[in-house]
Amino acid sequence: MADHSRQFVDQVVLHVKAGDGGNGCASVHREKFKPLGGPDGGNGGRGGDVILEVDPNTATLLDYHRRPHRKAGNGKQGAGGNRDGANGEDVVLPVPNGTVVKDARTGEVLVDLVGAGTRYVVAQGGHGGLGNAALATAKRKAPGFALLGEEGEALDVTLELKTLADVALVGFPNAGKSSLVAALSAARPKIADYPFTTLVPNLGVVTAGETVFTVADVPGLIPGASEGKGLGLEFLRHVERSSTLVHVLDCATQEPGRDPVSDFEVIEAELAAYGELADRPRLAVLNKADVPEARELAELVKPMLEERGLRVFVISAASREGLRELSYAMGEMVAAARAAAPVEEPTRLVIRPRQLGGQEFEVRRTGENSFLVTGAKPRRWIRQTDFANDEAVGYLADRLNRLGIEEALREAGAEAGAEVVIGSEEDGYVFDWEPSLDASAAHLGPRGTDNRIN
């Protein structure tokens, strides 16, 4: 059986569902000689959040590839005796440093998580419903209803890990990049004598003197990679956060039209087309010098590459020739890049509150005598309402009236009996509108009823 414990997964779609809020409780305090002691129904508990947190000990998204569905705990229902329901448990999901979170449907970047301990609430739990004790007013002293808990947020997000390797090895397929990672570090990638052996980036840790750094074998690039050909575009992003680029050039290839200099120019063209990599320091490695013909070619083309301003190393990953000098050169470049880089701080999330005084709802005519009401507040109130309870429906009507929806419907030309949808046209709540009187205790009949509701 294959061992997938070291499998590298850099992009997954995660399906998250925050916990639903608990329902409020409609209860009346009862004790001996006090059969109606007043409302004492508690509030429902809040649903748990789904939270992403940067964990330095997490290096892969493999766990979410295996289990892509994650759900937080629901809030508990309130109870009599003014007992509030317990809050649902949050679910904290550890992610690697440098994880980019996108909306899977739109592709919009929600947050770029950088810095140990950085947290992001990806799905917020629903609010618990108010119990009848919290709903009591001077006019409605003993409400016979409670509000329902709100649903927690549910969405699909794409988690994308941009490999935070210090050094990115780039080059044509089968240039010897995986062999070089294995020779420089303790990593043991799959190696074979055919193109595209590497289907995922291989990571290795290298120690050169006092500098410890990571090396990533970026899967083979081909002409047109920056335009999506081959495997290139899928893995070019792994180069983005590497501070140093190393060209691994095959001096033993027998493919027609291939030589180290032309290979270098092709890869440079792809990196330039991808963009944002021009400022990265580079060096070149002429590999497979253990083959006599390859050594001769390496000595021939080394001056040509040096004329382009590159430090060039002739090595053999197979015989380990030249690796010590190469590792120290890499370490020097990494140390210099680290010294010049600004101090990495945790992600700062900018919260933009909704502008006060803005429009809270909108009424739009959709037919001769049909209207659509949109807005976060009325949609939220709808979800909190127990439509099996007349008094709760009457309370909703009062809330909508106080918000100004009834007046807006009149101004829009609505007549008695008009079809009114609150929410969206696809899954909104449909009402036959009847203009109501202002809220008043005179509307209330027995507990749980409203004289306006037939």
Secondary structure, DSSP 8 states (H G I E B T S, - for coil): ----TT----EEEEEEE----------B--BTTBTT--B----------EEEEE-TT----HHHHH--EEE-------BTTTB-------EEEEE-TTEEEEETTT--EEEEE-STT-EEEEE--------HHHH--SSSSS-S---------EEEEEEEE----SEEEE-STTSSHHHHHHHHSS------SSTT--SS-EEEEEEETTEEEEEEE-----TTGGGT-TTHHHHHGGGTT-SEEEEEEESS---TT--HHHHHHHHHHHHHHH-S-TTS-EEEEEE-TTSHHHHHHHHHHHHHHHTTT-EEEE-BTTTTBTHHHHHHHHHHHHHHHHHHS--------------TT----EEEEEETTEEEEE-HHHHHHHHT--TT-HHHHHHHHHHHHHHTHHHHHHHTT--TTEEEEES-TTT-EEEEE-------GGGB-STT-BTT--
